[in-house]
Amino acid sequence: MEHREPTTFADWHAINTLLVTYAEHVDAGRYADVGAMFEHATYRIEHSDGERVSSYEGSTQVKAFCEQTRIYPDGTPRTKHVITNVIIDVEGDRGRARSYGTVFQQTDEFPLQPIASGRYVDRFERIDGTWWFVDRVMSGFLLGDRSHHVVWPGGTPVAPEP
């Protein structure tokens, strides 16, 4: 096992807070807030076929990606993102995290069930004293019934405008 300098609790907590705040914003349907979290970042999805990667840059594109999710009359996607197995490493003003995310959904017509599970690999930077996402890769998906969740034409996220 390699030797690493200890991460300060304040840095660990700030990065962990980003991870769980992302989930909270998505589950509340606050897609502008999700986008704002990725102002300085690339947001990528490695699709389960192993061949395609969807990539979004910055706030506007990340918000547009999120808006491809079905919103219900209560203003939410009726989901709960659960973030687990979190490992955070910090070196100076740069940080990395690995975690698992599982998405549960329930609607009036759709019983509570997991609809997706995968892995997040994130990079962070402290910019002007505040931690920010600079890269997120989502991969390793196990997928359930997402028919009540996404509104992707042909089952694939719409690519951002060049």
Z-matrix of the N, CA and C atoms (Angstrom, degrees):
N
C 1 1.445
C 2 1.521 1 108.52
N 3 1.320 2 116.62 1 133.78
C 4 1.463 3 120.12 2 -177.92
C 5 1.520 4 111.46 3 -75.86
N 6 1.332 5 115.49 4 151.17
C 7 1.465 6 121.01 5 177.55
C 8 1.527 7 108.98 6 -85.13
N 9 1.326 8 116.16 7 131.81
C 10 1.468 9 121.40 8 177.83
C 11 1.512 10 108.48 9 -129.51
N 12 1.315 11 114.57 10 146.83
C 13 1.456 12 119.88 11 173.87
C 14 1.526 13 108.22 12 -67.41
N 15 1.308 14 117.96 13 143.98
C 16 1.463 15 119.33 14 179.69
C 17 1.530 16 111.75 15 -65.92
N 18 1.303 17 113.98 16 144.06
C 19 1.461 18 121.18 17 175.28
C 20 1.524 19 107.86 18 -85.28
N 21 1.333 20 116.89 19 136.79
C 22 1.460 21 117.58 20 177.12
C 23 1.520 22 108.92 21 -69.99
N 24 1.318 23 115.71 22 149.28
C 25 1.464 24 119.36 23 179.60
C 26 1.520 25 110.69 24 -61.17
N 27 1.323 26 118.28 25 -38.71
C 28 1.469 27 120.88 26 -178.59
C 29 1.532 28 110.68 27 -60.96
N 30 1.342 29 117.27 28 -42.73
C 31 1.468 30 120.04 29 178.84
C 32 1.521 31 110.58 30 -67.93
N 33 1.353 32 116.88 31 -45.90
C 34 1.458 33 120.90 32 178.23
C 35 1.534 34 110.21 33 -57.27
N 36 1.320 35 116.03 34 -46.24
C 37 1.464 36 120.73 35 -178.23
C 38 1.532 37 111.26 36 -63.65
N 39 1.321 38 117.68 37 -41.67
C 40 1.473 39 120.90 38 -179.85
C 41 1.525 40 110.93 39 -62.37
N 42 1.328 41 116.90 40 -42.34
C 43 1.465 42 120.28 41 -179.94
C 44 1.529 43 110.51 42 -71.44
N 45 1.326 44 117.64 43 -43.39
C 46 1.461 45 120.39 44 176.83
C 47 1.529 46 110.79 45 -59.66
N 48 1.315 47 116.60 46 -37.94
C 49 1.460 48 120.73 47 178.17
C 50 1.525 49 110.81 48 -63.02
N 51 1.337 50 118.06 49 -37.81
C 52 1.467 51 120.09 50 175.30
C 53 1.528 52 110.54 51 -61.62
N 54 1.322 53 116.66 52 -43.62
C 55 1.467 54 120.28 53 -178.91
C 56 1.526 55 111.36 54 -59.25
N 57 1.319 56 116.88 55 -47.04
C 58 1.465 57 119.28 56 -175.75
C 59 1.530 58 112.26 57 -81.29
N 60 1.325 59 117.80 58 -26.92
C 61 1.466 60 119.95 59 176.11
C 62 1.520 61 110.33 60 -68.07
N 63 1.327 62 116.82 61 -37.38
C 64 1.464 63 120.86 62 173.81
C 65 1.530 64 109.60 63 -53.91
N 66 1.336 65 116.55 64 -51.33
C 67 1.467 66 120.85 65 -179.12
C 68 1.529 67 111.13 66 -60.60
N 69 1.319 68 116.13 67 -42.53
C 70 1.466 69 120.92 68 -179.93
C 71 1.526 70 111.18 69 -61.88
N 72 1.331 71 117.71 70 -45.48
C 73 1.474 72 121.00 71 179.18
C 74 1.529 73 111.48 72 -63.86
N 75 1.342 74 117.22 73 -44.17
C 76 1.469 75 119.79 74 179.96
C 77 1.521 76 109.94 75 -60.87
N 78 1.329 77 117.09 76 -47.17
C 79 1.464 78 120.34 77 -177.70
C 80 1.524 79 113.20 78 -66.48
N 81 1.316 80 117.15 79 -23.67
C 82 1.469 81 120.84 80 177.80
C 83 1.527 82 111.89 81 -89.93
N 84 1.336 83 117.29 82 -2.69
C 85 1.466 84 120.55 83 -178.46
C 86 1.523 85 112.62 84 72.79
N 87 1.329 86 117.77 85 22.04
C 88 1.476 87 122.13 86 -179.66
C 89 1.529 88 108.98 87 -92.28
N 90 1.320 89 115.43 88 73.36
C 91 1.457 90 120.12 89 -172.13
C 92 1.525 91 113.01 90 -73.42
N 93 1.316 92 118.93 91 -27.30
C 94 1.468 93 119.93 92 173.98
C 95 1.528 94 109.59 93 -64.76
N 96 1.328 95 116.81 94 -38.27
C 97 1.464 96 120.50 95 177.74
C 98 1.530 97 111.23 96 -68.04
N 99 1.331 98 117.42 97 -38.46
C 100 1.468 99 120.26 98 175.28
C 101 1.525 100 108.77 99 -61.26
N 102 1.319 101 116.51 100 -49.31
C 103 1.463 102 120.11 101 179.73
C 104 1.518 103 112.14 102 -56.23
N 105 1.329 104 115.91 103 -43.39
C 106 1.469 105 119.88 104 -178.99
C 107 1.525 106 111.64 105 -60.49
N 108 1.320 107 117.74 106 -31.55
C 109 1.465 108 120.84 107 179.02
C 110 1.526 109 111.93 108 -65.93
N 111 1.341 110 116.67 109 -20.92
C 112 1.462 111 121.89 110 -176.94
C 113 1.531 112 111.54 111 -110.32
N 114 1.318 113 116.23 112 26.27
C 115 1.465 114 121.76 113 179.43
C 116 1.524 115 112.03 114 -53.96
N 117 1.322 116 117.49 115 -37.01
C 118 1.465 117 123.05 116 -176.85
C 119 1.527 118 111.76 117 -107.77
N 120 1.335 119 117.54 118 21.69
C 121 1.466 120 118.81 119 -165.91
C 122 1.522 121 114.71 120 -130.13
N 123 1.318 122 112.35 121 162.40
C 124 1.461 123 123.69 122 166.36
C 125 1.525 124 106.72 123 -104.43
N 126 1.332 125 115.97 124 138.85
C 127 1.467 126 123.57 125 -176.94
C 128 1.524 127 105.27 126 -125.20
N 129 1.326 128 117.17 127 111.59
C 130 1.462 129 120.42 128 -173.28
C 131 1.521 130 111.49 129 -123.33
N 132 1.322 131 114.00 130 146.04
C 133 1.466 132 121.23 131 176.82
C 134 1.515 133 107.53 132 -122.76
N 135 1.334 134 116.22 133 117.82
C 136 1.460 135 121.35 134 172.56
C 137 1.530 136 106.13 135 -89.33
N 138 1.310 137 116.50 136 110.90
C 139 1.465 138 121.44 137 -173.83
C 140 1.524 139 111.58 138 -69.21
N 141 1.326 140 115.19 139 156.77
C 142 1.464 141 121.58 140 -173.99
C 143 1.524 142 112.82 141 -65.43
N 144 1.342 143 118.29 142 -16.28
C 145 1.467 144 119.23 143 176.95
C 146 1.529 145 111.86 144 -75.76
N 147 1.342 146 116.52 145 -8.77
C 148 1.458 147 120.91 146 178.51
C 149 1.512 148 114.84 147 75.27
N 150 1.323 149 117.18 148 1.87
C 151 1.459 150 120.34 149 -176.03
C 152 1.524 151 113.67 150 -113.59
N 153 1.304 152 117.34 151 -28.81
C 154 1.461 153 120.42 152 -174.60
C 155 1.519 154 111.32 153 -107.90
N 156 1.339 155 114.96 154 145.18
C 157 1.456 156 122.26 155 173.16
C 158 1.527 157 106.97 156 -131.15
N 159 1.314 158 116.26 157 125.28
C 160 1.469 159 120.81 158 172.40
C 161 1.521 160 106.58 159 -96.60
N 162 1.331 161 116.59 160 133.48
C 163 1.460 162 120.64 161 -175.77
C 164 1.525 163 109.89 162 -129.53
N 165 1.327 164 115.03 163 134.72
C 166 1.461 165 122.25 164 -178.67
C 167 1.525 166 107.60 165 -129.35
N 168 1.334 167 116.85 166 138.14
C 169 1.467 168 122.59 167 -177.00
C 170 1.514 169 110.24 168 -117.06
N 171 1.315 170 117.05 169 122.61
C 172 1.453 171 121.63 170 171.10
C 173 1.517 172 114.73 171 76.22
N 174 1.321 173 113.49 172 177.62
C 175 1.468 174 122.51 173 -172.65
C 176 1.524 175 114.32 174 -57.21
N 177 1.311 176 116.85 175 -48.40
C 178 1.463 177 120.92 176 -173.37
C 179 1.517 178 111.44 177 -64.11
N 180 1.328 179 116.92 178 -46.17
C 181 1.467 180 119.71 179 -178.36
C 182 1.525 181 111.81 180 -70.12
N 183 1.333 182 117.71 181 -37.96
C 184 1.466 183 119.72 182 179.09
C 185 1.533 184 109.92 183 -66.44
N 186 1.320 185 116.99 184 -41.90
C 187 1.470 186 120.29 185 177.02
C 188 1.533 187 109.85 186 -60.24
N 189 1.335 188 117.55 187 -44.69
C 190 1.469 189 121.04 188 179.81
C 191 1.523 190 110.98 189 -62.14
N 192 1.338 191 117.58 190 -38.98
C 193 1.463 192 119.80 191 175.82
C 194 1.530 193 110.32 192 -60.70
N 195 1.311 194 116.70 193 -47.86
C 196 1.475 195 120.40 194 -178.32
C 197 1.523 196 111.79 195 -61.21
N 198 1.315 197 116.68 196 -33.71
C 199 1.462 198 120.91 197 -178.58
C 200 1.527 199 112.72 198 -69.26
N 201 1.322 200 117.69 199 -1.71
C 202 1.466 201 122.01 200 174.37
C 203 1.532 202 110.87 201 -86.91
N 204 1.323 203 115.20 202 12.23
C 205 1.461 204 122.13 203 178.82
C 206 1.527 205 108.90 204 -102.92
N 207 1.301 206 116.33 205 136.58
C 208 1.472 207 121.98 206 179.78
C 209 1.535 208 109.86 207 -64.50
N 210 1.326 209 115.68 208 133.11
C 211 1.467 210 121.89 209 176.14
C 212 1.528 211 107.82 210 -111.42
N 213 1.321 212 116.00 211 135.40
C 214 1.464 213 122.78 212 -178.33
C 215 1.519 214 110.69 213 -95.67
N 216 1.344 215 117.99 214 168.84
C 217 1.468 216 120.61 215 -176.69
C 218 1.537 217 114.82 216 -54.15
N 219 1.341 218 117.65 217 -23.94
C 220 1.471 219 118.73 218 177.84
C 221 1.527 220 112.48 219 -80.24
N 222 1.355 221 116.76 220 2.96
C 223 1.460 222 121.21 221 177.52
C 224 1.519 223 114.51 222 85.19
N 225 1.336 224 117.60 223 6.84
C 226 1.463 225 121.42 224 -178.61
C 227 1.527 226 110.14 225 -123.21
N 228 1.336 227 116.42 226 166.57
C 229 1.465 228 119.72 227 173.37
C 230 1.531 229 113.00 228 -84.06
N 231 1.338 230 116.69 229 5.14
C 232 1.472 231 123.36 230 -179.92
C 233 1.535 232 110.61 231 59.33
N 234 1.335 233 115.76 232 41.81
C 235 1.459 234 121.73 233 -179.90
C 236 1.520 235 111.36 234 -121.99
N 237 1.324 236 114.38 235 163.47
C 238 1.462 237 123.04 236 168.68
C 239 1.527 238 106.50 237 -135.37
N 240 1.320 239 115.76 238 116.64
C 241 1.467 240 121.91 239 174.45
C 242 1.522 241 107.21 240 -89.95
N 243 1.315 242 116.71 241 123.51
C 244 1.461 243 122.22 242 179.78
C 245 1.529 244 107.36 243 -110.27
N 246 1.327 245 116.73 244 119.91
C 247 1.460 246 122.68 245 -178.07
C 248 1.533 247 108.12 246 -102.08
N 249 1.337 248 116.93 247 124.68
C 250 1.463 249 121.28 248 -177.42
C 251 1.529 250 110.27 249 -136.48
N 252 1.332 251 115.07 250 176.63
C 253 1.465 252 123.51 251 174.94
C 254 1.529 253 111.18 252 51.76
N 255 1.310 254 116.01 253 44.35
C 256 1.464 255 122.60 254 -174.82
C 257 1.531 256 110.24 255 -79.18
N 258 1.319 257 115.50 256 126.52
C 259 1.464 258 122.99 257 172.82
C 260 1.522 259 106.64 258 -124.57
N 261 1.329 260 116.82 259 123.49
C 262 1.464 261 122.22 260 -178.06
C 263 1.521 262 108.75 261 -123.75
N 264 1.338 263 116.02 262 131.77
C 265 1.463 264 122.68 263 174.43
C 266 1.522 265 107.81 264 -125.37
N 267 1.319 266 115.74 265 137.96
C 268 1.462 267 121.34 266 179.98
C 269 1.520 268 109.19 267 -129.19
N 270 1.313 269 115.77 268 134.18
C 271 1.462 270 122.58 269 172.86
C 272 1.519 271 106.87 270 -131.41
N 273 1.327 272 116.59 271 104.23
C 274 1.462 273 120.72 272 -179.31
C 275 1.512 274 111.06 273 63.14
N 276 1.334 275 116.12 274 -121.96
C 277 1.460 276 122.08 275 -178.34
C 278 1.523 277 113.07 276 -97.89
N 279 1.315 278 116.70 277 18.18
C 280 1.471 279 121.57 278 178.49
C 281 1.524 280 108.91 279 -127.50
N 282 1.326 281 114.83 280 143.41
C 283 1.458 282 119.39 281 179.49
C 284 1.511 283 110.93 282 -140.71
N 285 1.322 284 114.69 283 160.02
C 286 1.463 285 122.25 284 176.79
C 287 1.525 286 107.67 285 -135.13
N 288 1.323 287 114.98 286 149.64
C 289 1.470 288 119.54 287 175.14
C 290 1.518 289 108.97 288 -144.01
N 291 1.314 290 114.21 289 146.66
C 292 1.458 291 122.16 290 170.99
C 293 1.516 292 106.29 291 -126.47
N 294 1.314 293 115.97 292 137.94
C 295 1.458 294 119.44 293 179.49
C 296 1.520 295 109.55 294 -158.26
N 297 1.330 296 114.70 295 167.35
C 298 1.458 297 121.50 296 173.31
C 299 1.522 298 107.68 297 -106.57
N 300 1.323 299 115.02 298 147.83
C 301 1.450 300 120.37 299 173.51
C 302 1.517 301 109.20 300 -128.94
N 303 1.316 302 116.30 301 132.34
C 304 1.459 303 121.66 302 174.74
C 305 1.519 304 107.37 303 -123.15
N 306 1.318 305 115.87 304 131.81
C 307 1.461 306 121.53 305 -178.49
C 308 1.523 307 108.67 306 -108.78
N 309 1.321 308 114.85 307 123.98
C 310 1.462 309 122.33 308 174.36
C 311 1.524 310 107.58 309 -105.97
N 312 1.327 311 115.91 310 148.07
C 313 1.464 312 120.07 311 176.55
C 314 1.514 313 109.66 312 -141.54
N 315 1.333 314 114.45 313 147.47
C 316 1.458 315 122.43 314 174.87
C 317 1.519 316 107.41 315 -149.28
N 318 1.328 317 116.29 316 134.43
C 319 1.466 318 121.17 317 173.97
C 320 1.526 319 107.12 318 -131.86
N 321 1.315 320 116.41 319 -179.76
C 322 1.466 321 119.58 320 177.80
C 323 1.532 322 111.80 321 -61.36
N 324 1.345 323 117.03 322 -30.74
C 325 1.464 324 121.76 323 -178.18
C 326 1.522 325 113.46 324 -103.14
N 327 1.314 326 117.88 325 -2.90
C 328 1.467 327 122.04 326 -169.30
C 329 1.524 328 108.49 327 -133.02
N 330 1.344 329 118.55 328 112.90
C 331 1.468 330 119.76 329 -176.56
C 332 1.532 331 111.88 330 -66.83
N 333 1.323 332 115.28 331 155.49
C 334 1.460 333 121.21 332 179.25
C 335 1.520 334 110.57 333 -55.46
N 336 1.357 335 115.53 334 126.93
C 337 1.455 336 120.76 335 178.82
C 338 1.522 337 110.58 336 -164.46
N 339 1.344 338 116.13 337 156.41
C 340 1.462 339 118.27 338 174.04
C 341 1.523 340 109.02 339 -71.91
N 342 1.322 341 116.91 340 135.70
C 343 1.466 342 120.40 341 178.98
C 344 1.526 343 112.15 342 -113.79
N 345 1.337 344 116.95 343 -16.94
C 346 1.464 345 119.90 344 177.41
C 347 1.522 346 109.08 345 -162.40
N 348 1.314 347 114.51 346 147.23
C 349 1.452 348 120.88 347 174.77
C 350 1.513 349 107.37 348 -146.96
N 351 1.322 350 116.47 349 137.82
C 352 1.455 351 119.54 350 -178.58
C 353 1.509 352 111.37 351 -164.67
N 354 1.308 353 114.70 352 -166.51
C 355 1.453 354 122.29 353 -175.15
C 356 1.526 355 109.71 354 -118.74
N 357 1.324 356 116.35 355 138.24
C 358 1.457 357 123.15 356 171.49
C 359 1.526 358 108.05 357 -106.46
N 360 1.309 359 116.90 358 133.41
C 361 1.462 360 122.61 359 169.18
C 362 1.527 361 105.33 360 -123.13
N 363 1.329 362 115.33 361 116.44
C 364 1.464 363 120.97 362 -172.27
C 365 1.522 364 111.43 363 -121.19
N 366 1.323 365 114.20 364 149.63
C 367 1.462 366 121.47 365 168.88
C 368 1.521 367 107.79 366 -122.94
N 369 1.329 368 115.40 367 145.35
C 370 1.458 369 122.83 368 -176.77
C 371 1.521 370 109.46 369 -132.25
N 372 1.331 371 115.71 370 154.23
C 373 1.460 372 121.70 371 170.26
C 374 1.511 373 108.57 372 -136.61
N 375 1.326 374 113.49 373 146.20
C 376 1.462 375 119.17 374 173.61
C 377 1.528 376 106.18 375 -88.64
N 378 1.316 377 115.40 376 117.39
C 379 1.466 378 122.37 377 -178.53
C 380 1.516 379 107.49 378 -117.97
N 381 1.310 380 116.60 379 120.33
C 382 1.471 381 122.10 380 -177.74
C 383 1.527 382 111.54 381 50.14
N 384 1.340 383 116.15 382 40.77
C 385 1.460 384 121.42 383 175.01
C 386 1.521 385 115.71 384 86.23
N 387 1.340 386 117.82 385 -1.64
C 388 1.464 387 121.68 386 -177.83
C 389 1.527 388 109.65 387 -119.78
N 390 1.333 389 116.44 388 136.40
C 391 1.461 390 120.74 389 177.19
C 392 1.526 391 110.54 390 -77.07
N 393 1.339 392 116.48 391 136.10
C 394 1.462 393 124.07 392 179.58
C 395 1.525 394 109.83 393 -132.95
N 396 1.331 395 115.97 394 148.68
C 397 1.455 396 119.80 395 165.27
C 398 1.526 397 107.58 396 -63.95
N 399 1.347 398 117.73 397 139.82
C 400 1.461 399 121.52 398 168.57
C 401 1.525 400 110.96 399 -121.59
N 402 1.339 401 117.07 400 -16.99
C 403 1.455 402 120.06 401 175.87
C 404 1.523 403 108.70 402 -161.21
N 405 1.312 404 115.46 403 136.57
C 406 1.470 405 121.28 404 172.74
C 407 1.512 406 107.76 405 -133.95
N 408 1.335 407 115.39 406 130.51
C 409 1.460 408 121.66 407 173.55
C 410 1.523 409 106.82 408 -121.01
N 411 1.316 410 115.95 409 126.43
C 412 1.462 411 121.97 410 175.14
C 413 1.522 412 107.22 411 -108.04
N 414 1.345 413 115.82 412 130.15
C 415 1.459 414 119.13 413 -176.91
C 416 1.525 415 110.25 414 -153.77
N 417 1.338 416 114.82 415 -178.35
C 418 1.455 417 121.46 416 174.55
C 419 1.507 418 114.42 417 63.48
N 420 1.307 419 116.17 418 41.08
C 421 1.454 420 120.25 419 -172.63
C 422 1.516 421 114.38 420 -74.10
N 423 1.323 422 114.41 421 138.83
C 424 1.450 423 123.68 422 162.36
C 425 1.520 424 103.58 423 -111.20
N 426 1.315 425 117.54 424 122.51
C 427 1.458 426 120.21 425 -171.35
C 428 1.518 427 111.96 426 -115.06
N 429 1.325 428 114.47 427 137.58
C 430 1.452 429 121.97 428 174.14
C 431 1.524 430 109.36 429 -108.16
N 432 1.310 431 116.15 430 -155.64
C 433 1.461 432 122.84 431 -178.83
C 434 1.531 433 109.05 432 -76.92
N 435 1.335 434 116.51 433 105.76
C 436 1.469 435 121.46 434 179.55
C 437 1.529 436 111.95 435 -103.02
N 438 1.324 437 116.72 436 16.22
C 439 1.469 438 120.77 437 -175.80
C 440 1.526 439 112.62 438 -64.53
N 441 1.323 440 117.91 439 -20.04
C 442 1.461 441 121.22 440 178.76
C 443 1.528 442 111.24 441 -101.38
N 444 1.327 443 116.42 442 7.69
C 445 1.463 444 120.90 443 -171.84
C 446 1.526 445 113.96 444 -114.19
N 447 1.316 446 117.29 445 -58.42
C 448 1.461 447 119.82 446 -174.51
C 449 1.519 448 111.31 447 -103.54
N 450 1.304 449 115.19 448 155.17
C 451 1.462 450 121.51 449 178.32
C 452 1.531 451 109.26 450 -120.39
N 453 1.332 452 115.93 451 43.05
C 454 1.456 453 121.38 452 -179.24
C 455 1.515 454 110.19 453 -79.24
N 456 1.332 455 116.86 454 126.76
C 457 1.464 456 118.65 455 174.92
C 458 1.534 457 109.41 456 -64.64
N 459 1.310 458 117.41 457 127.99
C 460 1.461 459 120.84 458 179.41
C 461 1.516 460 114.10 459 70.50
N 462 1.352 461 118.12 460 11.91
C 463 1.448 462 121.12 461 177.55
C 464 1.512 463 115.90 462 79.69
N 465 1.345 464 117.53 463 9.66
C 466 1.465 465 121.91 464 -177.81
C 467 1.524 466 109.33 465 -124.89
N 468 1.343 467 117.64 466 137.53
C 469 1.461 468 119.05 467 177.13
C 470 1.522 469 112.02 468 -57.90
N 471 1.307 470 116.92 469 143.39
C 472 1.458 471 121.81 470 177.32
C 473 1.515 472 107.98 471 -71.81
N 474 1.323 473 115.41 472 131.73
C 475 1.474 474 121.06 473 179.74
C 476 1.521 475 109.93 474 -71.03
N 477 1.335 476 116.73 475 150.87
C 478 1.459 477 119.79 476 178.21
C 479 1.519 478 111.20 477 -69.28
N 480 1.319 479 115.57 478 155.15
C 481 1.451 480 121.46 479 175.07
C 482 1.532 481 109.27 480 -67.00
N 483 1.338 482 118.03 481 137.87
C 484 1.471 483 119.12 482 179.59
C 485 1.518 484 112.61 483 -67.68
